[in-house]
Amino acid sequence: MDIKVNESIVFLVEGDITKEKTDAIVNAANSRLAGGGGVDGAIHRAGGPAIMEECRKIGGCPTGKAVITTGGKLDVKHVIHTVGPIYRGGMKNEAGLLASAYKESLKLASSKGLKSIAFPSISTGAYGYPLAEAANIALKTVTDYLKEKTDIKTVRFVLFGRQAYEEYEKALKSIV
Ligand code: AR6
């Protein structure tokens, strides 16, 4: 499914983000940028050691912020590493921090002149954010950004598995 927002298009696809050919893919990292499981593990495995080398130099990234490295051996110029919140019931500003992770990633991509970016579903694996709520926040934040700024032409949400895809589809239909 896709929708047009201003001059940009938001795509929902089911798949593996390490196969993307956008200018940048976004990693759901941890604040130490230490690598881990899930999408983080997949990106470092497929991208090779150059990505971790840069992560070590950067040293860390606070929750809700984003940093950028090379794409290593991936078919992308850059990996943007952002840190989503750990879900602890919803009263610890998780929604604000999740929105910030998306927005800071987009701002960083814009500042580097990137035209296309692919996101995974941040915080909805190991960090336990309920998928339906996270999908609404992700899509609202991205579409709001594209209504204001038109430099990023393509945003792809690469959802891992049918359930994630369907939740995002439901969320996207509810906001258009
Ligand atoms: N492509 C796209 N999405 C994927 C892929 C993939 N190859 N693999 C998993 N996902 P998670 P988080 C989905 O746990 O919740 C790590 O250890 C997955 O199904 O990767 O933000 C980090 O180091 C889920 O929907 O990230 C942190 O410590 C989504 O990606 C911590 O986990 C996010 O799941 C971050 O937790």
Backbone and ligand atoms as CSV (ligand in chain L), in Angstrom:
chain,resi,resn,atom,element,x,y,z
A,1,MET,N,N,0.848,-1.200,0.000
A,1,MET,CA,C,0.000,0.000,0.000
A,1,MET,C,C,0.881,1.247,0.000
A,2,ASP,N,N,0.412,2.310,-0.679
A,2,ASP,CA,C,1.167,3.556,-0.618
A,2,ASP,C,C,0.218,4.746,-0.614
A,3,ILE,N,N,0.712,5.866,-0.080
A,3,ILE,CA,C,-0.072,7.100,-0.150
A,3,ILE,C,C,0.848,8.254,-0.508
A,4,LYS,N,N,0.241,9.232,-1.198
A,4,LYS,CA,C,0.991,10.414,-1.570
A,4,LYS,C,C,0.785,11.475,-0.481
A,5,VAL,N,N,1.863,12.119,-0.073
A,5,VAL,CA,C,1.772,13.232,0.884
A,5,VAL,C,C,2.552,14.377,0.245
A,6,ASN,N,N,1.861,15.442,-0.123
A,6,ASN,CA,C,2.552,16.520,-0.853
A,6,ASN,C,C,3.232,15.952,-2.088
A,7,GLU,N,N,4.573,16.132,-2.178
A,7,GLU,CA,C,5.304,15.607,-3.337
A,7,GLU,C,C,6.001,14.288,-3.020
A,8,SER,N,N,5.686,13.708,-1.886
A,8,SER,CA,C,6.383,12.496,-1.447
A,8,SER,C,C,5.423,11.307,-1.411
A,9,ILE,N,N,6.009,10.109,-1.387
A,9,ILE,CA,C,5.179,8.903,-1.288
A,9,ILE,C,C,5.636,8.060,-0.100
A,10,VAL,N,N,4.669,7.595,0.666
A,10,VAL,CA,C,4.928,6.680,1.785
A,10,VAL,C,C,4.465,5.284,1.350
A,11,PHE,N,N,5.380,4.342,1.376
A,11,PHE,CA,C,5.082,2.961,0.986
A,11,PHE,C,C,5.093,2.065,2.225
A,12,LEU,N,N,4.183,1.115,2.263
A,12,LEU,CA,C,4.256,0.030,3.244
A,12,LEU,C,C,4.594,-1.233,2.482
A,13,VAL,N,N,5.657,-1.918,2.896
A,13,VAL,CA,C,6.001,-3.190,2.258
A,13,VAL,C,C,6.320,-4.204,3.354
A,14,GLU,N,N,6.118,-5.476,3.016
A,14,GLU,CA,C,6.513,-6.541,3.938
A,14,GLU,C,C,7.869,-7.041,3.471
A,15,GLY,N,N,8.853,-7.145,4.373
A,15,GLY,CA,C,10.148,-7.650,3.933
A,15,GLY,C,C,11.251,-7.427,4.939
A,16,ASP,N,N,12.471,-7.557,4.413
A,16,ASP,CA,C,13.696,-7.468,5.212
A,16,ASP,C,C,14.396,-6.157,4.840
A,17,ILE,N,N,14.580,-5.284,5.814
A,17,ILE,CA,C,15.102,-3.944,5.529
A,17,ILE,C,C,16.547,-3.979,5.006
A,18,THR,N,N,17.280,-5.040,5.273
A,18,THR,CA,C,18.674,-5.099,4.805
A,18,THR,C,C,18.767,-5.242,3.285
A,19,LYS,N,N,17.624,-5.502,2.635
A,19,LYS,CA,C,17.619,-5.635,1.167
A,19,LYS,C,C,17.258,-4.325,0.466
A,20,GLU,N,N,17.006,-3.288,1.229
A,20,GLU,CA,C,16.545,-2.019,0.648
A,20,GLU,C,C,17.644,-1.299,-0.132
A,21,LYS,N,N,17.215,-0.473,-1.092
A,21,LYS,CA,C,18.166,0.299,-1.907
A,21,LYS,C,C,17.892,1.802,-1.799
A,22,THR,N,N,17.286,2.200,-0.703
A,22,THR,CA,C,17.030,3.623,-0.455
A,22,THR,C,C,18.357,4.322,-0.109
A,23,ASP,N,N,18.356,5.640,-0.064
A,23,ASP,CA,C,19.585,6.360,0.321
A,23,ASP,C,C,20.029,5.954,1.726
A,24,ALA,N,N,19.070,5.768,2.609
A,24,ALA,CA,C,19.397,5.338,3.973
A,24,ALA,C,C,18.351,4.350,4.475
A,25,ILE,N,N,18.801,3.433,5.336
A,25,ILE,CA,C,17.847,2.653,6.136
A,25,ILE,C,C,18.042,3.062,7.590
A,26,VAL,N,N,16.983,2.893,8.360
A,26,VAL,CA,C,17.041,3.253,9.780
A,26,VAL,C,C,17.173,1.968,10.599
A,27,ASN,N,N,18.052,2.033,11.583
A,27,ASN,CA,C,18.253,0.921,12.502
A,27,ASN,C,C,17.572,1.223,13.830
A,28,ALA,N,N,16.894,0.217,14.388
A,28,ALA,CA,C,16.331,0.324,15.745
A,28,ALA,C,C,17.416,-0.120,16.712
A,29,ALA,N,N,18.247,0.847,17.115
A,29,ALA,CA,C,19.447,0.545,17.901
A,29,ALA,C,C,19.178,0.673,19.399
A,30,ASN,N,N,20.215,0.448,20.202
A,30,ASN,CA,C,20.151,0.756,21.636
A,30,ASN,C,C,21.069,1.947,21.918
A,31,SER,N,N,20.932,2.535,23.103
A,31,SER,CA,C,21.600,3.826,23.335
A,31,SER,C,C,23.122,3.704,23.420
A,32,ARG,N,N,23.619,2.506,23.591
A,32,ARG,CA,C,25.088,2.342,23.550
A,32,ARG,C,C,25.588,2.100,22.130
A,33,LEU,N,N,24.685,1.960,21.186
A,33,LEU,CA,C,25.032,1.615,19.791
A,33,LEU,C,C,25.881,0.346,19.760
A,34,ALA,N,N,25.537,-0.578,20.653
A,34,ALA,CA,C,26.392,-1.750,20.867
A,34,ALA,C,C,26.009,-2.941,19.999
A,35,GLY,N,N,24.977,-2.797,19.172
A,35,GLY,CA,C,24.506,-3.938,18.401
A,35,GLY,C,C,23.627,-4.804,19.287
A,36,GLY,N,N,22.974,-5.787,18.682
A,36,GLY,CA,C,22.082,-6.643,19.454
A,36,GLY,C,C,21.369,-7.600,18.534
A,37,GLY,N,N,20.123,-7.935,18.900
A,37,GLY,CA,C,19.340,-8.853,18.078
A,37,GLY,C,C,18.450,-8.100,17.114
A,38,GLY,N,N,17.390,-8.740,16.668
A,38,GLY,CA,C,16.376,-8.113,15.830
A,38,GLY,C,C,16.944,-7.447,14.595
A,39,VAL,N,N,16.378,-6.291,14.266
A,39,VAL,CA,C,16.789,-5.597,13.045
A,39,VAL,C,C,18.233,-5.073,13.178
A,40,ASP,N,N,18.613,-4.708,14.380
A,40,ASP,CA,C,19.979,-4.225,14.653
A,40,ASP,C,C,21.005,-5.315,14.279
A,41,GLY,N,N,20.766,-6.528,14.778
A,41,GLY,CA,C,21.662,-7.643,14.463
A,41,GLY,C,C,21.715,-7.904,12.966
A,42,ALA,N,N,20.552,-7.874,12.319
A,42,ALA,CA,C,20.484,-8.158,10.873
A,42,ALA,C,C,21.262,-7.114,10.074
A,43,ILE,N,N,21.148,-5.840,10.464
A,43,ILE,CA,C,21.835,-4.758,9.747
A,43,ILE,C,C,23.348,-4.890,9.904
A,44,HIS,N,N,23.820,-5.134,11.116
A,44,HIS,CA,C,25.271,-5.266,11.313
A,44,HIS,C,C,25.814,-6.518,10.619
A,45,ARG,N,N,25.057,-7.600,10.632
A,45,ARG,CA,C,25.525,-8.819,9.941
A,45,ARG,C,C,25.654,-8.579,8.450
A,46,ALA,N,N,24.608,-7.960,7.865
A,46,ALA,CA,C,24.610,-7.774,6.407
A,46,ALA,C,C,25.546,-6.641,5.981
A,47,GLY,N,N,25.708,-5.639,6.834
A,47,GLY,CA,C,26.492,-4.458,6.453
A,47,GLY,C,C,27.980,-4.569,6.714
A,48,GLY,N,N,28.361,-5.541,7.542
A,48,GLY,CA,C,29.791,-5.734,7.808
A,48,GLY,C,C,30.319,-4.806,8.894
A,49,PRO,N,N,31.611,-4.967,9.248
A,49,PRO,CA,C,32.186,-4.311,10.432
A,49,PRO,C,C,32.369,-2.794,10.333
A,50,ALA,N,N,32.332,-2.223,9.134
A,50,ALA,CA,C,32.548,-0.772,9.001
A,50,ALA,C,C,31.483,0.023,9.762
A,51,ILE,N,N,30.273,-0.531,9.840
A,51,ILE,CA,C,29.181,0.184,10.524
A,51,ILE,C,C,29.473,0.238,12.030
A,52,MET,N,N,29.861,-0.899,12.597
A,52,MET,CA,C,30.155,-0.935,14.043
A,52,MET,C,C,31.365,-0.072,14.384
A,53,GLU,N,N,32.328,-0.053,13.478
A,53,GLU,CA,C,33.505,0.789,13.707
A,53,GLU,C,C,33.086,2.254,13.909
A,54,GLU,N,N,32.193,2.738,13.053
A,54,GLU,CA,C,31.726,4.129,13.198
A,54,GLU,C,C,30.864,4.299,14.448
A,55,CYS,N,N,30.060,3.300,14.747
A,55,CYS,CA,C,29.219,3.367,15.956
A,55,CYS,C,C,30.094,3.522,17.189
A,56,ARG,N,N,31.185,2.776,17.234
A,56,ARG,CA,C,32.088,2.855,18.392
A,56,ARG,C,C,32.666,4.255,18.526
A,57,LYS,N,N,33.026,4.847,17.386
A,57,LYS,CA,C,33.588,6.213,17.432
A,57,LYS,C,C,32.541,7.213,17.923
A,58,ILE,N,N,31.312,7.040,17.479
A,58,ILE,CA,C,30.240,7.966,17.909
A,58,ILE,C,C,29.970,7.755,19.408
A,59,GLY,N,N,29.952,6.528,19.833
A,59,GLY,CA,C,29.925,6.204,21.264
A,59,GLY,C,C,28.562,5.925,21.854
A,60,GLY,N,N,27.504,6.558,21.330
A,60,GLY,CA,C,26.178,6.315,21.890
A,60,GLY,C,C,25.156,7.268,21.295
A,61,CYS,N,N,23.895,7.052,21.646
A,61,CYS,CA,C,22.802,7.879,21.125
A,61,CYS,C,C,21.660,7.834,22.136
A,62,PRO,N,N,21.233,9.008,22.668
A,62,PRO,CA,C,20.132,8.995,23.641
A,62,PRO,C,C,18.818,8.523,23.009
A,63,THR,N,N,17.945,8.006,23.821
A,63,THR,CA,C,16.610,7.599,23.350
A,63,THR,C,C,15.908,8.792,22.684
A,64,GLY,N,N,15.321,8.544,21.523
A,64,GLY,CA,C,14.604,9.591,20.801
A,64,GLY,C,C,15.474,10.418,19.866
A,65,LYS,N,N,16.784,10.140,19.853
A,65,LYS,CA,C,17.692,10.864,18.946
A,65,LYS,C,C,18.164,9.925,17.830
A,66,ALA,N,N,19.037,10.441,16.928
A,66,ALA,CA,C,19.510,9.629,15.804
A,66,ALA,C,C,20.925,10.036,15.418
A,67,VAL,N,N,21.689,9.078,14.948
A,67,VAL,CA,C,23.041,9.337,14.430
A,67,VAL,C,C,23.169,8.617,13.089
A,68,ILE,N,N,24.213,8.971,12.332
A,68,ILE,CA,C,24.338,8.409,10.982
A,68,ILE,C,C,25.725,7.800,10.774
A,69,THR,N,N,25.757,6.658,10.071
A,69,THR,CA,C,27.029,6.025,9.690
A,69,THR,C,C,26.965,5.631,8.211
A,70,THR,N,N,28.066,5.079,7.781
A,70,THR,CA,C,28.117,4.460,6.461
A,70,THR,C,C,27.090,3.320,6.366
A,71,GLY,N,N,26.776,2.932,5.137
A,71,GLY,CA,C,25.949,1.749,4.917
A,71,GLY,C,C,26.780,0.483,4.765
A,72,GLY,N,N,28.093,0.617,4.861
A,72,GLY,CA,C,28.954,-0.562,4.744
A,72,GLY,C,C,28.682,-1.311,3.457
A,73,LYS,N,N,28.489,-2.614,3.571
A,73,LYS,CA,C,28.268,-3.467,2.391
A,73,LYS,C,C,26.813,-3.492,1.923
A,74,LEU,N,N,25.952,-2.766,2.628
A,74,LEU,CA,C,24.542,-2.728,2.224
A,74,LEU,C,C,24.388,-1.903,0.950
A,75,ASP,N,N,23.246,-2.045,0.279
A,75,ASP,CA,C,22.978,-1.277,-0.943
A,75,ASP,C,C,22.469,0.127,-0.637
A,76,VAL,N,N,22.876,0.703,0.481
A,76,VAL,CA,C,22.425,2.041,0.872
A,76,VAL,C,C,23.663,2.872,1.193
A,77,LYS,N,N,23.538,4.183,1.052
A,77,LYS,CA,C,24.688,5.045,1.380
A,77,LYS,C,C,24.908,5.077,2.890
A,78,HIS,N,N,23.816,5.134,3.634
A,78,HIS,CA,C,23.923,5.363,5.072
A,78,HIS,C,C,22.974,4.490,5.875
A,79,VAL,N,N,23.391,4.227,7.113
A,79,VAL,CA,C,22.461,3.709,8.114
A,79,VAL,C,C,22.256,4.823,9.144
A,80,ILE,N,N,21.007,5.146,9.400
A,80,ILE,CA,C,20.665,6.089,10.474
A,80,ILE,C,C,20.259,5.233,11.673
A,81,HIS,N,N,20.974,5.408,12.770
A,81,HIS,CA,C,20.698,4.620,13.974
A,81,HIS,C,C,19.876,5.484,14.908
A,82,THR,N,N,18.687,5.014,15.237
A,82,THR,CA,C,17.882,5.752,16.199
A,82,THR,C,C,17.530,4.814,17.342
A,83,VAL,N,N,17.163,5.399,18.464
A,83,VAL,CA,C,16.868,4.595,19.649
A,83,VAL,C,C,15.439,4.884,20.085
A,84,GLY,N,N,14.588,3.888,19.957
A,84,GLY,CA,C,13.208,4.016,20.415
A,84,GLY,C,C,13.139,3.739,21.906
A,85,PRO,N,N,11.992,4.070,22.511
A,85,PRO,CA,C,11.832,3.833,23.953
A,85,PRO,C,C,11.546,2.364,24.247
A,86,ILE,N,N,11.960,1.927,25.427
A,86,ILE,CA,C,11.490,0.644,25.963
A,86,ILE,C,C,10.090,0.907,26.504
A,87,TYR,N,N,9.115,0.084,26.119
A,87,TYR,CA,C,7.734,0.316,26.558
A,87,TYR,C,C,7.548,-0.160,27.991
A,88,ARG,N,N,7.152,0.776,28.859
A,88,ARG,CA,C,6.956,0.421,30.271
A,88,ARG,C,C,5.565,0.815,30.735
A,89,GLY,N,N,4.571,0.544,29.900
A,89,GLY,CA,C,3.185,0.772,30.299
A,89,GLY,C,C,2.548,1.989,29.656
A,90,GLY,N,N,3.343,2.882,29.075
A,90,GLY,CA,C,2.783,3.992,28.316
A,90,GLY,C,C,2.758,5.326,29.035
A,91,MET,N,N,3.134,5.351,30.330
A,91,MET,CA,C,3.075,6.611,31.081
A,91,MET,C,C,4.452,7.249,31.258
A,92,LYS,N,N,5.431,6.758,30.554
A,92,LYS,CA,C,6.798,7.276,30.704
A,92,LYS,C,C,7.243,8.022,29.446
A,93,ASN,N,N,6.325,8.742,28.857
A,93,ASN,CA,C,6.586,9.509,27.632
A,93,ASN,C,C,7.046,8.625,26.466
A,94,GLU,N,N,6.615,7.362,26.463
A,94,GLU,CA,C,7.015,6.480,25.377
A,94,GLU,C,C,6.553,7.012,24.019
A,95,ALA,N,N,5.320,7.534,23.962
A,95,ALA,CA,C,4.787,8.017,22.677
A,95,ALA,C,C,5.622,9.178,22.148
A,96,GLY,N,N,5.972,10.109,23.048
A,96,GLY,CA,C,6.790,11.264,22.643
A,96,GLY,C,C,8.164,10.832,22.162
A,97,LEU,N,N,8.741,9.874,22.858
A,97,LEU,CA,C,10.081,9.410,22.491
A,97,LEU,C,C,10.057,8.617,21.189
A,98,LEU,N,N,8.988,7.866,20.967
A,98,LEU,CA,C,8.909,7.108,19.708
A,98,LEU,C,C,8.739,8.071,18.530
A,99,ALA,N,N,7.860,9.064,18.690
A,99,ALA,CA,C,7.685,10.072,17.631
A,99,ALA,C,C,9.008,10.782,17.363
A,100,SER,N,N,9.725,11.095,18.434
A,100,SER,CA,C,11.006,11.781,18.287
A,100,SER,C,C,12.026,10.929,17.520
A,101,ALA,N,N,12.030,9.622,17.754
A,101,ALA,CA,C,12.965,8.748,17.032
A,101,ALA,C,C,12.725,8.848,15.519
A,102,TYR,N,N,11.461,8.860,15.107
A,102,TYR,CA,C,11.151,8.999,13.672
A,102,TYR,C,C,11.521,10.384,13.168
A,103,LYS,N,N,11.141,11.412,13.929
A,103,LYS,CA,C,11.364,12.785,13.469
A,103,LYS,C,C,12.852,13.108,13.380
A,104,GLU,N,N,13.608,12.711,14.389
A,104,GLU,CA,C,15.062,12.989,14.370
A,104,GLU,C,C,15.733,12.252,13.215
A,105,SER,N,N,15.259,11.062,12.892
A,105,SER,CA,C,15.821,10.315,11.754
A,105,SER,C,C,15.538,11.057,10.445
A,106,LEU,N,N,14.325,11.566,10.302
A,106,LEU,CA,C,13.968,12.305,9.091
A,106,LEU,C,C,14.775,13.603,8.984
A,107,LYS,N,N,14.921,14.298,10.121
A,107,LYS,CA,C,15.681,15.557,10.110
A,107,LYS,C,C,17.132,15.308,9.728
A,108,LEU,N,N,17.704,14.233,10.238
A,108,LEU,CA,C,19.086,13.898,9.917
A,108,LEU,C,C,19.211,13.558,8.428
A,109,ALA,N,N,18.265,12.792,7.903
A,109,ALA,CA,C,18.285,12.462,6.464
A,109,ALA,C,C,18.182,13.740,5.634
A,110,SER,N,N,17.280,14.626,6.011
A,110,SER,CA,C,17.130,15.909,5.296
A,110,SER,C,C,18.430,16.694,5.330
A,111,SER,N,N,19.062,16.736,6.496
A,111,SER,CA,C,20.275,17.562,6.645
A,111,SER,C,C,21.420,17.011,5.796
A,112,LYS,N,N,21.366,15.751,5.442
A,112,LYS,CA,C,22.401,15.139,4.590
A,112,LYS,C,C,21.985,15.121,3.124
A,113,GLY,N,N,20.842,15.706,2.812
A,113,GLY,CA,C,20.386,15.779,1.418
A,113,GLY,C,C,19.848,14.459,0.880
A,114,LEU,N,N,19.460,13.547,1.760
A,114,LEU,CA,C,18.964,12.246,1.302
A,114,LEU,C,C,17.517,12.372,0.812
A,115,LYS,N,N,17.199,11.588,-0.211
A,115,LYS,CA,C,15.874,11.680,-0.841
A,115,LYS,C,C,14.967,10.501,-0.518
A,116,SER,N,N,15.552,9.418,-0.044
A,116,SER,CA,C,14.729,8.238,0.247
A,116,SER,C,C,15.243,7.555,1.505
A,117,ILE,N,N,14.313,7.017,2.264
A,117,ILE,CA,C,14.655,6.430,3.568
A,117,ILE,C,C,13.696,5.274,3.848
A,118,ALA,N,N,14.231,4.240,4.487
A,118,ALA,CA,C,13.381,3.100,4.868
A,118,ALA,C,C,13.454,2.896,6.381
A,119,PHE,N,N,12.288,2.713,6.986
A,119,PHE,CA,C,12.180,2.500,8.431
A,119,PHE,C,C,11.705,1.083,8.744
A,120,PRO,N,N,12.226,0.506,9.828
A,120,PRO,CA,C,11.563,-0.674,10.395
A,120,PRO,C,C,10.525,-0.179,11.394
A,121,SER,N,N,9.847,-1.104,12.033
A,121,SER,CA,C,8.872,-0.725,13.055
A,121,SER,C,C,9.611,-0.616,14.393
A,122,ILE,N,N,10.080,0.607,14.670
A,122,ILE,CA,C,10.943,0.856,15.835
A,122,ILE,C,C,10.222,0.528,17.148
A,123,SER,N,N,10.950,-0.067,18.061
A,123,SER,CA,C,10.498,-0.380,19.440
A,123,SER,C,C,9.488,-1.518,19.568
A,124,THR,N,N,9.062,-2.126,18.451
A,124,THR,CA,C,7.967,-3.106,18.568
A,124,THR,C,C,8.445,-4.559,18.680
A,125,GLY,N,N,9.766,-4.753,18.821
A,125,GLY,CA,C,10.298,-6.101,19.035
A,125,GLY,C,C,10.737,-6.231,20.483
A,126,ALA,N,N,12.046,-6.260,20.688
A,126,ALA,CA,C,12.613,-6.419,22.036
A,126,ALA,C,C,12.120,-5.333,22.999
A,127,TYR,N,N,11.825,-4.136,22.505
A,127,TYR,CA,C,11.423,-3.032,23.376
A,127,TYR,C,C,9.930,-3.015,23.715
A,128,GLY,N,N,9.158,-3.944,23.119
A,128,GLY,CA,C,7.819,-4.253,23.611
A,128,GLY,C,C,6.709,-3.243,23.363
A,129,TYR,N,N,6.905,-2.293,22.442
A,129,TYR,CA,C,5.848,-1.297,22.183
A,129,TYR,C,C,4.690,-1.979,21.457
A,130,PRO,N,N,3.442,-1.810,21.952
A,130,PRO,CA,C,2.307,-2.437,21.256
A,130,PRO,C,C,2.231,-1.965,19.793
A,131,LEU,N,N,2.102,-2.942,18.909
A,131,LEU,CA,C,2.245,-2.686,17.476
A,131,LEU,C,C,1.243,-1.660,16.925
A,132,ALA,N,N,-0.019,-1.789,17.304
A,132,ALA,CA,C,-1.034,-0.899,16.733
A,132,ALA,C,C,-0.760,0.560,17.118
A,133,GLU,N,N,-0.423,0.772,18.385
A,133,GLU,CA,C,-0.121,2.145,18.843
A,133,GLU,C,C,1.138,2.679,18.172
A,134,ALA,N,N,2.154,1.822,18.082
A,134,ALA,CA,C,3.411,2.243,17.477
A,134,ALA,C,C,3.212,2.582,15.996
A,135,ALA,N,N,2.362,1.822,15.323
A,135,ALA,CA,C,2.107,2.063,13.894
A,135,ALA,C,C,1.450,3.431,13.705
A,136,ASN,N,N,0.496,3.754,14.573
A,136,ASN,CA,C,-0.169,5.067,14.476
A,136,ASN,C,C,0.819,6.207,14.667
A,137,ILE,N,N,1.681,6.083,15.668
A,137,ILE,CA,C,2.652,7.139,15.961
A,137,ILE,C,C,3.641,7.278,14.799
A,138,ALA,N,N,4.127,6.146,14.304
A,138,ALA,CA,C,5.108,6.152,13.213
A,138,ALA,C,C,4.526,6.862,11.985
A,139,LEU,N,N,3.333,6.467,11.595
A,139,LEU,CA,C,2.759,6.995,10.350
A,139,LEU,C,C,2.327,8.446,10.499
A,140,LYS,N,N,1.813,8.794,11.673
A,140,LYS,CA,C,1.403,10.180,11.902
A,140,LYS,C,C,2.634,11.094,11.883
A,141,THR,N,N,3.702,10.660,12.542
A,141,THR,CA,C,4.910,11.491,12.618
A,141,THR,C,C,5.505,11.698,11.229
A,142,VAL,N,N,5.579,10.620,10.460
A,142,VAL,CA,C,6.188,10.720,9.135
A,142,VAL,C,C,5.312,11.549,8.189
A,143,THR,N,N,4.012,11.322,8.187
A,143,THR,CA,C,3.165,12.081,7.268
A,143,THR,C,C,3.117,13.569,7.671
A,144,ASP,N,N,3.111,13.852,8.960
A,144,ASP,CA,C,3.157,15.253,9.397
A,144,ASP,C,C,4.442,15.926,8.918
A,145,TYR,N,N,5.546,15.213,9.031
A,145,TYR,CA,C,6.839,15.771,8.590
A,145,TYR,C,C,6.805,16.079,7.092
A,146,LEU,N,N,6.273,15.154,6.321
A,146,LEU,CA,C,6.270,15.331,4.859
A,146,LEU,C,C,5.306,16.428,4.410
A,147,LYS,N,N,4.330,16.729,5.253
A,147,LYS,CA,C,3.427,17.847,4.934
A,147,LYS,C,C,4.163,19.183,5.058
A,148,GLU,N,N,5.160,19.211,5.948
A,148,GLU,CA,C,5.926,20.445,6.189
A,148,GLU,C,C,7.125,20.573,5.269
A,149,LYS,N,N,7.821,19.450,5.051
A,149,LYS,CA,C,9.100,19.469,4.321
A,149,LYS,C,C,9.015,18.490,3.174
A,150,THR,N,N,9.458,18.914,1.989
A,150,THR,CA,C,9.216,18.087,0.805
A,150,THR,C,C,10.497,17.520,0.196
A,151,ASP,N,N,11.624,17.657,0.905
A,151,ASP,CA,C,12.893,17.206,0.294
A,151,ASP,C,C,13.024,15.687,0.238
A,152,ILE,N,N,12.488,14.987,1.213
A,152,ILE,CA,C,12.537,13.521,1.177
A,152,ILE,C,C,11.344,13.033,0.346
A,153,LYS,N,N,11.650,12.351,-0.753
A,153,LYS,CA,C,10.586,11.991,-1.715
A,153,LYS,C,C,9.955,10.633,-1.438
A,154,THR,N,N,10.747,9.749,-0.842
A,154,THR,CA,C,10.263,8.376,-0.632
A,154,THR,C,C,10.519,7.939,0.803
A,155,VAL,N,N,9.472,7.510,1.482
A,155,VAL,CA,C,9.629,6.881,2.793
A,155,VAL,C,C,9.003,5.494,2.713
A,156,ARG,N,N,9.818,4.476,2.988
A,156,ARG,CA,C,9.329,3.094,2.950
A,156,ARG,C,C,9.326,2.530,4.370
A,157,PHE,N,N,8.198,1.956,4.761
A,157,PHE,CA,C,8.147,1.189,6.010
A,157,PHE,C,C,8.291,-0.272,5.620
A,158,VAL,N,N,9.389,-0.883,6.082
A,158,VAL,CA,C,9.643,-2.279,5.723
A,158,VAL,C,C,9.282,-3.143,6.923
A,159,LEU,N,N,8.132,-3.776,6.818
A,159,LEU,CA,C,7.565,-4.487,7.967
A,159,LEU,C,C,7.908,-5.969,7.888
A,160,PHE,N,N,8.352,-6.471,9.003
A,160,PHE,CA,C,8.871,-7.833,9.088
A,160,PHE,C,C,7.733,-8.753,9.481
A,161,GLY,N,N,7.110,-9.391,8.495
A,161,GLY,CA,C,6.015,-10.326,8.786
A,161,GLY,C,C,4.660,-9.712,8.500
A,162,ARG,N,N,3.702,-10.601,8.301
A,162,ARG,CA,C,2.354,-10.220,7.876
A,162,ARG,C,C,1.626,-9.388,8.936
A,163,GLN,N,N,1.820,-9.774,10.190
A,163,GLN,CA,C,1.070,-9.097,11.259
A,163,GLN,C,C,1.474,-7.625,11.340
A,164,ALA,N,N,2.768,-7.373,11.272
A,164,ALA,CA,C,3.236,-5.988,11.329
A,164,ALA,C,C,2.719,-5.224,10.116
A,165,TYR,N,N,2.792,-5.849,8.945
A,165,TYR,CA,C,2.300,-5.172,7.730
A,165,TYR,C,C,0.824,-4.801,7.899
A,166,GLU,N,N,0.037,-5.749,8.383
A,166,GLU,CA,C,-1.410,-5.494,8.485
A,166,GLU,C,C,-1.739,-4.404,9.505
A,167,GLU,N,N,-0.987,-4.354,10.592
A,167,GLU,CA,C,-1.222,-3.287,11.580
A,167,GLU,C,C,-0.901,-1.916,10.982
A,168,TYR,N,N,0.159,-1.840,10.234
A,168,TYR,CA,C,0.527,-0.568,9.601
A,168,TYR,C,C,-0.489,-0.173,8.531
A,169,GLU,N,N,-0.990,-1.182,7.818
A,169,GLU,CA,C,-1.993,-0.888,6.789
A,169,GLU,C,C,-3.248,-0.312,7.438
A,170,LYS,N,N,-3.660,-0.937,8.537
A,170,LYS,CA,C,-4.839,-0.459,9.263
A,170,LYS,C,C,-4.614,0.980,9.744
A,171,ALA,N,N,-3.438,1.222,10.294
A,171,ALA,CA,C,-3.127,2.564,10.806
A,171,ALA,C,C,-3.100,3.593,9.682
A,172,LEU,N,N,-2.529,3.220,8.556
A,172,LEU,CA,C,-2.422,4.178,7.442
A,172,LEU,C,C,-3.814,4.510,6.902
A,173,LYS,N,N,-4.673,3.483,6.791
A,173,LYS,CA,C,-6.046,3.720,6.308
A,173,LYS,C,C,-6.803,4.655,7.250
A,174,SER,N,N,-6.482,4.591,8.539
A,174,SER,CA,C,-7.212,5.417,9.499
A,174,SER,C,C,-6.751,6.881,9.484
A,175,ILE,N,N,-5.574,7.145,8.922
A,175,ILE,CA,C,-5.135,8.556,8.948
A,175,ILE,C,C,-5.270,9.249,7.586
A,176,VAL,N,N,-5.637,8.508,6.528
A,176,VAL,CA,C,-5.787,9.176,5.223
A,176,VAL,C,C,-7.230,9.602,4.958
L,1,AR6,N1,N,13.921,-6.069,8.587
L,1,AR6,C1,C,12.875,-5.337,9.024
L,1,AR6,N2,N,12.354,-5.450,10.264
L,1,AR6,C2,C,12.906,-6.355,11.093
L,1,AR6,C3,C,14.004,-7.163,10.717
L,1,AR6,C4,C,14.500,-7.000,9.397
L,1,AR6,N3,N,15.533,-7.703,8.954
L,1,AR6,N4,N,14.320,-7.961,11.790
L,1,AR6,C5,C,13.452,-7.662,12.783
L,1,AR6,N5,N,12.585,-6.706,12.375
L,1,AR6,P1,P,13.687,-5.011,17.287
L,1,AR6,P2,P,13.329,-2.724,19.107
L,1,AR6,C6,C,11.472,-6.073,13.095
L,1,AR6,O1,O,13.638,-5.975,18.412
L,1,AR6,O2,O,12.050,-3.285,19.604
L,1,AR6,C7,C,18.017,-4.873,19.558
L,1,AR6,O3,O,18.667,-5.886,20.264
L,1,AR6,C8,C,10.879,-6.794,14.281
L,1,AR6,O4,O,9.999,-7.836,13.861
L,1,AR6,O5,O,14.682,-5.218,16.210
L,1,AR6,O6,O,13.409,-1.266,18.774
L,1,AR6,C9,C,18.710,-3.519,19.695
L,1,AR6,O7,O,20.096,-3.660,19.867
L,1,AR6,C10,C,10.136,-5.682,14.989
L,1,AR6,O8,O,8.853,-5.464,14.388
L,1,AR6,O9,O,13.914,-3.482,17.822
L,1,AR6,C11,C,18.064,-2.923,20.913
L,1,AR6,O10,O,18.700,-3.355,22.097
L,1,AR6,C12,C,10.986,-4.440,14.672
L,1,AR6,O11,O,11.918,-4.855,13.649
L,1,AR6,C13,C,16.650,-3.473,20.859
L,1,AR6,O12,O,16.722,-4.691,20.129
L,1,AR6,C14,C,11.768,-3.913,15.840
L,1,AR6,O13,O,12.231,-4.985,16.652
L,1,AR6,C15,C,15.714,-2.554,20.135
L,1,AR6,O14,O,14.410,-3.058,20.226
